[in-house]
Amino acid sequence: MLHGTAASEGIGIGKVMLIEEHSLEYTPRTVTDTEAESQRFKAAVDAFCYNTEKQAENLRSSAGEKEAEILAGHIQIIKDPYLSGEIEKLIADGQCAESALEHMCDMFIAMFSAADDELTKQRAADVRDIKSGVLGILLGVNEIKVSDAPKGTVLVARELTPSVTAGIVKENIAGIITETGGTTSHSAILARALEIPAVLSVEGVASSLKNGDTVVVDGSEGAVIVNPDDNTVAEYSKKRDAFLAERKELENYRGRETKSASGEVYELFCNIGKPEDAVKAVDADGEGVGLFRTEFLFMDRTSIPTEDEQFEAYKKAALILKGKSLIIRTLDIGGDKDIPYLGLEKEENPFMGFRAIRYCLKNRELFKSQIKAILRASAFGDIKIMFPLITTMDELREGKKLVAECKADLRNMGINFNENIQVGVMVETASAAVIADMLAKEADFFSIGTNDLTGYTMACDRGNNDVSYLYSPLQPSVLRMIKRTIECGVQ
């Protein structure tokens, strides 16, 4: 049995199809007609964008709008003025288009790969995908196609890129196995959207399996069984059927009140990272979005999103929700979430360092740009603002002061917004829980972040196996923090 990361739940049984990468080797050369070489590069980019648009259309129909945005992001990256401008400069200096493209893409791949957090590291895969796509066009190499895979196929690859995944006919693919990628990689996101069981980060799997091998893919447990016997196939077939039956049964709960067995009615909210994610919150019959993680809008790019770009994203989510609540958390970077172009210095203990509200209060123009975007979007739905990692009253007051300043700026410009927009805080540190009675007097609402609250309260890293036994929100100290926060909020 092989083990990896459980990236998309479910069980698949089928025959292996190895996705082998085409050779993109070339001989670097010096060009004298730099104008012609520049036109050659631009033509390749145009062809890449055209192909990617078609792939995005395939994804839009098979997986959804949010998933199609992944490939739309590839177009934005290759057309980024800095990236394309630097490539053009290298060509003007005499480099061939292949060398110039590879040089700049490799620079970004190295930058993303060197990041501390896994999410940013995985962005390197997107740049590799873009580089391969444009290089393939420049070199005349055919694209890898999986659209002809027969029913019951398990795709196995070193890295399954979004551009390849876009060609999947989901009815024919029983599972996905890769050597790279994590739960937040685009391959994982696409597999979940297509409802295909997937196990990622299985070491050496692309070289150890052969075309035609029978495999069981357990995407719920992160396990792969190679050439199983009849009894094992029968066992996992039953598990697969039970999983599919349960998923079908859950469909019956759409449109029904969220009520406990004791008769209490609750509101169930979703967490999202992009505006398109709000579609699934509505489809799942949720009461709204309890957390919009805005840091994802700052990733997959080389510069800070403008106020207008952020406004359009928040407005889009609000319109999708059609009046349902949308709580937008302001930029929460640092810790495990690094954004290279913001230039955060390396810290020995980033979780205790310069992050979240602390960073934003020191970078006020960036913070005010985001607040204004949220305020402008509040004219289109039930939007609330939430500050992360609040530990003192001063942080809350400074944040609210900036909100007031942004309101005044928008009033002077004649721009509509919700004058009574609520401002709340994430209670995710012991400090915030201890002063919850004080915070409650000046915050409009609380949101308890149990993951960080547990880690900070128990002084343990859930990723450290030696102390992970301490990490549980059911620890009495954590439960007392939660209880106190709720009581203070109610009072």
Order of alpha helices (4+ residues) and beta strands (2+ residues): beta-beta-beta-alpha-alpha-alpha-alpha-alpha-alpha-beta-alpha-beta-alpha-beta-alpha-beta-beta-alpha-beta-alpha-beta-alpha-alpha-beta-alpha-alpha-beta-alpha-beta-alpha-alpha-beta-alpha-alpha
